[in-house]
Amino acid sequence: MHYFIGLDNGGTTTKAALFDSFGKEICKSLVATESITPFPGFVERDMEEMWDANCTVVKNVIRDSGIDPKDVAGIGICGHGKGLYLWGKDNKPVRNGIISTDNRAYIYPKQWKEDGTEEKVFAISAQHIMICQPVSILAWIRDNEPENYKNIEWVFECKDYVRFRLTGEARGEMTDYSGANFMNLYTRSYDPELLKLFGLSEIEHALPPLCLATEICGKVTEEAAAKCGLLPGTPVIGGMFDINACALAAGVTEPDKICMIAGTWSINEYVRKEPVTDGSVLMNSLFCLPEYYLIEESSPTSAGNNEWFIQELLPECVAEAKAKGESIYNTLNEWVSSISPKEFVPVFLPFVMASNVHPNAKGSFVGISLNHTRHHLLRSVYEGIAFCHRYHLEKLLSNRTEPASCIRLAGGAARSEVWSQMFADVMNLPVETVEANETGALGCAIGAAVATGEYATLRDAVKNMTTVSRRYEPNPEFREIYDKKYALYIKTINSLDGLWDDMQALIEESEA
């Protein structure tokens, strides 16, 4: 029997899962990631700790599964897109890695839009410029950390750094780097004109050679094998941007389905044979199926807000559930189910980490009354996150010539029946979930199964390794009330638009 390991480096956890050739999850391991926040809006990660965490979870799944490492046919890695992980000329990390929820470079996309740079960039990359993209963060490092900027040997995305440590080979996998504003989306190659427009021409040498998602682009070194428990020589594929991996695991290989991932980020996407070039969507990038582009609307505004609510406002509930050996999430779902969708709960703006409407917008509860309990606030968190996904979905649907058949949902929300039903009701589309708990890791395993010859194509692998577990139909009884609540959500956002810059100025003044 051949086995495949998928590694998933997210914003809040590092995971490894072992799968057989039919997509059955044999074993998994995860460790919480430690975020470093030296200043408000700054979110970093120690790159050595990150490497150790990846080795730990791989070692754990090999040990706990009891398999012989020689039966691991291949390993694939995915990770959060955007952000920045720099390797130095002194053969060590240049500085802490910067996670995709980081907001330090907010001024650069604003300036580039005002001076016409973004329009020129879009003509080449088919992408708007995001705060968390490597180009924005590199500009910040150039202007604020010049010695670190001079020391850059390699510019890595999250999972490409991990692969580099596993194999010693510096490569840039195309689904990730095509979403970083480094590449001409039409030639599928790096474009020096983009770097020139960003004022980053001097780091062209640091962009690693490009590779495909299912390409074997290195083997586990003896040094890495000693740390992670794999055999030296185990094939490592290019891997993929985590939103590609989740889409694969959710069975999204044709344009009729929308993929939604409710994790740290609100990811909303579908595949299409041509990019959307009228500027109406946030992102076009290359999909792991080479005939398709991935059309994406996203922001760090999803279930990570729910995790903040749990940790900061429900600590005793977490402790009580742990003492009973129960899941805190079962308690949360019971709370939300106890309140009817028809009942008014405060409008929650899921902008605790960042926003998709204004670079300085903050998380907010609007409309709290004396009768509201934490149960009501929790429901407003569930609803606010769903509304933010709908905000992105409406942009995607406006560019489709054919209606979507359904939404394939992954991430934390997909593990909650009440939340999955809410997504179906809010989006007014059927929602399907898949059996896999770790969709990012499964997507990587699917890629590894193809690269090592277990399956001839990605579609063959998806057909044999993914299974739809449940389908949720929209409840027509709640359509009108959710439409009204969503309209109020949008009106709240618009009403507060003039507040955020003044608030940010006060925050910066208090930190001076």
ZAMARGU-4260 file (C-alpha; in steps of 0.2 Angstrom, whole numbers, plus 5000, padded with zeros to 4 digits):
<rodrens>
0) 5000/5000/5000 | 5006/5017/4995 | 5003/5032/5007 | 5004/5051/5005 | 5008/5064/5017
5) 5000/5082/5015 | 5007/5096/5025 | 4996/5111/5028 | 5004/5127/5035 | 4990/5139/5040
10) 4989/5155/5049 | 4984/5147/5066 | 4990/5129/5065 | 5003/5117/5056 | 4995/5101/5051
15) 5001/5084/5043 | 4989/5070/5038 | 4993/5053/5031 | 4981/5047/5017 | 4980/5030/5008
20) 4978/5030/4989 | 4959/5031/4991 | 4960/5047/5001 | 4956/5039/5018 | 4964/5049/5032
25) 4975/5036/5042 | 4982/5048/5055 | 4985/5067/5058 | 4994/5078/5069 | 4993/5097/5072
30) 5002/5110/5082 | 4996/5128/5086 | 5007/5141/5077 | 5014/5155/5088 | 5010/5172/5081
35) 5022/5186/5085 | 5013/5203/5086 | 5027/5216/5089 | 5015/5231/5085 | 4997/5232/5081
40) 4994/5226/5063 | 5010/5216/5063 | 5009/5197/5062 | 5025/5187/5061 | 5031/5170/5064
45) 5048/5163/5069 | 5054/5153/5054 | 5065/5141/5063 | 5050/5137/5075 | 5040/5135/5059
50) 5052/5122/5052 | 5052/5113/5068 | 5033/5112/5069 | 5033/5105/5051 | 5045/5091/5056
55) 5036/5088/5072 | 5019/5084/5064 | 5027/5074/5050 | 5036/5063/5064 | 5020/5062/5074
60) 5010/5055/5059 | 5023/5042/5055 | 5025/5037/5073 | 5006/5036/5077 | 5001/5027/5061
65) 5014/5014/5064 | 5018/5013/5045 | 5035/5010/5038 | 5042/5026/5031 | 5047/5017/5015
70) 5029/5016/5011 | 5027/5035/5010 | 5027/5037/4991 | 5027/5056/4992 | 5024/5072/5001
75) 5015/5088/4996 | 5015/5104/5005 | 5002/5119/5005 | 5002/5135/5015 | 4993/5151/5016
80) 4996/5162/5001 | 5003/5180/5002 | 5014/5185/5017 | 5033/5184/5015 | 5047/5172/5021
85) 5065/5177/5017 | 5080/5167/5016 | 5097/5176/5018 | 5114/5176/5010 | 5121/5171/5027
90) 5111/5154/5025 | 5098/5158/5038 | 5081/5167/5039 | 5083/5185/5036 | 5070/5190/5049
95) 5054/5183/5056 | 5042/5177/5042 | 5027/5188/5039 | 5010/5180/5039 | 4996/5184/5027
100) 4985/5193/5040 | 4999/5206/5042 | 4993/5224/5039 | 5010/5234/5040 | 5011/5238/5022
105) 4994/5246/5020 | 5000/5262/5013 | 5009/5255/4998 | 4993/5248/4988 | 4985/5264/4992
110) 4999/5275/4985 | 5001/5263/4970 | 4982/5265/4966 | 4983/5284/4967 | 4998/5286/4956
115) 4992/5274/4942 | 5004/5260/4946 | 4990/5248/4950 | 4982/5250/4933 | 4999/5246/4924
120) 5002/5231/4935 | 4984/5224/4932 | 4987/5224/4913 | 5002/5212/4916 | 4997/5202/4932
125) 4978/5203/4931 | 4978/5207/4949 | 4974/5221/4961 | 4988/5224/4973 | 4984/5218/4991
130) 4992/5224/5007 | 4998/5206/5012 | 5006/5202/4995 | 5025/5200/4995 | 5027/5215/4984
135) 5019/5226/4997 | 5029/5219/5011 | 5045/5219/5001 | 5042/5238/4998 | 5040/5240/5017
140) 5056/5231/5021 | 5065/5241/5008 | 5060/5257/5016 | 5061/5252/5034 | 5074/5237/5035
145) 5087/5241/5022 | 5100/5229/5029 | 5088/5215/5029 | 5083/5220/5011 | 5101/5219/5006
150) 5103/5201/5014 | 5089/5193/5004 | 5095/5177/4995 | 5078/5169/4991 | 5060/5176/4992
155) 5049/5162/4998 | 5030/5160/5000 | 5025/5150/5015 | 5025/5132/5009 | 5040/5135/4997
160) 5051/5139/5012 | 5046/5123/5020 | 5050/5113/5004 | 5067/5122/5003 | 5071/5116/5021
165) 5065/5098/5016 | 5075/5097/5000 | 5088/5110/5000 | 5081/5115/4983 | 5074/5133/4980
170) 5059/5133/4969 | 5044/5144/4967 | 5028/5134/4964 | 5017/5143/4951 | 5000/5143/4959
175) 5007/5153/4974 | 5019/5164/4965 | 5005/5169/4952 | 4995/5176/4966 | 5010/5186/4973
180) 5010/5199/4959 | 5027/5193/4953 | 5021/5185/4937 | 5014/5189/4920 | 4998/5179/4920
185) 4998/5177/4901 | 5016/5172/4899 | 5016/5162/4915 | 5033/5168/4920 | 5041/5181/4931
190) 5040/5199/4923 | 5054/5211/4926 | 5042/5225/4922 | 5031/5221/4937 | 5047/5222/4948
195) 5051/5239/4940 | 5034/5246/4943 | 5035/5241/4962 | 5053/5248/4963 | 5059/5231/4967
200) 5070/5227/4952 | 5085/5223/4963 | 5077/5207/4971 | 5074/5199/4954 | 5089/5187/4957
205) 5080/5181/4973 | 5064/5174/4964 | 5067/5155/4964 | 5065/5145/4948 | 5046/5141/4945
210) 5039/5124/4946 | 5022/5115/4944 | 5011/5109/4958 | 5012/5091/4954 | 5031/5092/4948
215) 5043/5082/4959 | 5055/5096/4963 | 5066/5089/4976 | 5069/5074/4988 | 5070/5074/5007
220) 5088/5077/5012 | 5097/5066/5025 | 5097/5081/5037 | 5079/5084/5035 | 5075/5066/5036
225) 5084/5065/5053 | 5072/5078/5060 | 5055/5073/5052 | 5056/5054/5051 | 5054/5052/5033
230) 5067/5042/5023 | 5080/5052/5013 | 5075/5053/4995 | 5057/5053/4998 | 5049/5063/4983
235) 5043/5081/4987 | 5031/5089/4975 | 5029/5107/4971 | 5014/5108/4981 | 5001/5122/4980
240) 4993/5138/4987 | 4981/5131/5001 | 4966/5137/4992 | 4970/5126/4977 | 4973/5111/4988
245) 4956/5114/4997 | 4947/5116/4980 | 4955/5099/4974 | 4950/5091/4990 | 4932/5098/4989
250) 4931/5091/4971 | 4931/5107/4962 | 4939/5103/4945 | 4925/5111/4934 | 4918/5129/4933
255) 4901/5125/4938 | 4905/5124/4957 | 4910/5138/4969 | 4923/5134/4982 | 4921/5143/4999
260) 4934/5140/5012 | 4930/5147/5029 | 4946/5147/5039 | 4958/5161/5044 | 4954/5169/5027
265) 4937/5170/5018 | 4941/5162/5002 | 4928/5162/4988 | 4934/5155/4971 | 4929/5146/4955
270) 4939/5140/4940 | 4938/5147/4923 | 4948/5146/4906 | 4951/5164/4905 | 4955/5177/4918
275) 4943/5191/4923 | 4951/5206/4916 | 4938/5220/4919 | 4945/5223/4937 | 4929/5218/4945
280) 4937/5203/4955 | 4951/5204/4967 | 4962/5190/4960 | 4966/5180/4945 | 4980/5166/4948
285) 4985/5150/4940 | 4976/5134/4946 | 4984/5117/4948 | 4974/5111/4933 | 4985/5120/4920
290) 4970/5124/4908 | 4961/5134/4922 | 4964/5151/4930 | 4957/5152/4948 | 4946/5167/4950
295) 4946/5173/4968 | 4938/5185/4980 | 4946/5184/4998 | 4951/5193/5014 | 4957/5188/5031
300) 4939/5190/5038 | 4932/5172/5041 | 4932/5159/5055 | 4948/5166/5063 | 4936/5179/5070
305) 4926/5165/5078 | 4943/5159/5086 | 4946/5176/5093 | 4929/5176/5101 | 4931/5159/5109
310) 4948/5163/5116 | 4945/5180/5122 | 4927/5180/5127 | 4923/5162/5132 | 4939/5155/5141
315) 4929/5147/5155 | 4918/5138/5143 | 4933/5131/5134 | 4940/5126/5151 | 4924/5118/5156
320) 4922/5108/5139 | 4940/5102/5141 | 4937/5096/5158 | 4922/5086/5152 | 4931/5079/5137
325) 4919/5088/5125 | 4922/5099/5110 | 4919/5118/5113 | 4912/5119/5096 | 4897/5108/5100
330) 4893/5120/5114 | 4894/5135/5101 | 4883/5126/5089 | 4870/5123/5102 | 4871/5141/5107
335) 4868/5147/5089 | 4854/5134/5086 | 4845/5141/5101 | 4842/5158/5092 | 4831/5159/5077
340) 4837/5167/5061 | 4822/5178/5063 | 4828/5186/5079 | 4839/5202/5078 | 4856/5200/5084
345) 4870/5214/5083 | 4878/5216/5066 | 4896/5209/5067 | 4910/5216/5056 | 4922/5201/5055
350) 4937/5213/5054 | 4947/5208/5069 | 4963/5204/5059 | 4960/5214/5043 | 4946/5220/5032
355) 4940/5218/5014 | 4932/5235/5013 | 4944/5248/5021 | 4962/5245/5025 | 4960/5252/5043
360) 4942/5245/5047 | 4941/5236/5064 | 4931/5222/5070 | 4914/5228/5077 | 4898/5223/5085
365) 4884/5236/5081 | 4867/5236/5089 | 4870/5228/5106 | 4855/5229/5118 | 4853/5225/5136
370) 4844/5209/5131 | 4858/5202/5121 | 4869/5188/5129 | 4885/5180/5123 | 4873/5167/5114
375) 4867/5182/5103 | 4884/5189/5100 | 4890/5172/5095 | 4876/5170/5082 | 4881/5188/5076
380) 4899/5181/5073 | 4892/5166/5063 | 4881/5178/5053 | 4894/5191/5050 | 4906/5179/5044
385) 4893/5172/5032 | 4889/5189/5026 | 4907/5193/5022 | 4908/5177/5011 | 4892/5183/5002
390) 4900/5200/4999 | 4914/5191/4990 | 4902/5179/4981 | 4891/5192/4974 | 4907/5199/4965
395) 4911/5182/4958 | 4893/5178/4952 | 4893/5195/4943 | 4906/5188/4931 | 4899/5171/4927
400) 4889/5168/4911 | 4882/5152/4919 | 4874/5150/4936 | 4883/5140/4949 | 4877/5123/4953
405) 4882/5123/4971 | 4895/5128/4984 | 4908/5116/4990 | 4912/5122/5008 | 4928/5118/5017
410) 4936/5125/5033 | 4930/5127/5051 | 4912/5131/5045 | 4910/5115/5035 | 4912/5105/5052
415) 4897/5114/5059 | 4880/5108/5053 | 4871/5124/5059 | 4884/5135/5051 | 4884/5125/5034
420) 4865/5127/5034 | 4867/5146/5037 | 4879/5147/5022 | 4866/5139/5011 | 4853/5150/5017
425) 4863/5166/5016 | 4870/5162/4999 | 4854/5155/4993 | 4864/5141/4985 | 4865/5122/4989
430) 4881/5119/5000 | 4890/5102/5000 | 4903/5097/5012 | 4916/5083/5009 | 4922/5069/5021
435) 4939/5075/5023 | 4943/5084/5039 | 4960/5091/5033 | 4955/5097/5015 | 4972/5106/5013
440) 4982/5091/5017 | 4971/5080/5006 | 4973/5091/4991 | 4992/5090/4993 | 4991/5071/4995
445) 4980/5071/4979 | 4994/5080/4970 | 5008/5068/4977 | 4998/5053/4971 | 4998/5060/4953
450) 5016/5065/4953 | 5022/5048/4959 | 5011/5039/4946 | 4997/5032/4957 | 4984/5041/4946
455) 4987/5047/4928 | 4978/5064/4931 | 4972/5076/4945 | 4954/5072/4939 | 4957/5054/4941
460) 4964/5056/4958 | 4950/5068/4964 | 4937/5055/4958 | 4945/5041/4968 | 4951/5051/4984
465) 4936/5063/4988 | 4918/5060/4994 | 4904/5072/4996 | 4897/5069/5014 | 4882/5080/5015
470) 4871/5093/5005 | 4862/5107/5013 | 4848/5115/5003 | 4843/5134/5006 | 4828/5136/5017
475) 4816/5147/5008 | 4808/5152/5025 | 4823/5162/5029 | 4828/5170/5013 | 4819/5186/5016
480) 4826/5189/5033 | 4844/5185/5028 | 4842/5197/5013 | 4837/5210/5025 | 4851/5206/5038
485) 4864/5206/5024 | 4857/5223/5018 | 4859/5230/5035 | 4877/5223/5036 | 4881/5232/5020
490) 4873/5248/5026 | 4883/5247/5042 | 4899/5245/5033 | 4895/5260/5022 | 4890/5271/5037
495) 4907/5268/5046 | 4918/5271/5031 | 4923/5288/5036 | 4928/5283/5054 | 4942/5271/5051
500) 4956/5283/5046 | 4953/5294/5061 | 4953/5278/5072 | 4969/5273/5065 | 4977/5290/5068
505) 4972/5289/5086 | 4979/5271/5087 | 4996/5277/5080 | 4996/5292/5091 | 4994/5281/5106
510) 5009/5270/5101 | 5020/5285/5098
</rodrens>
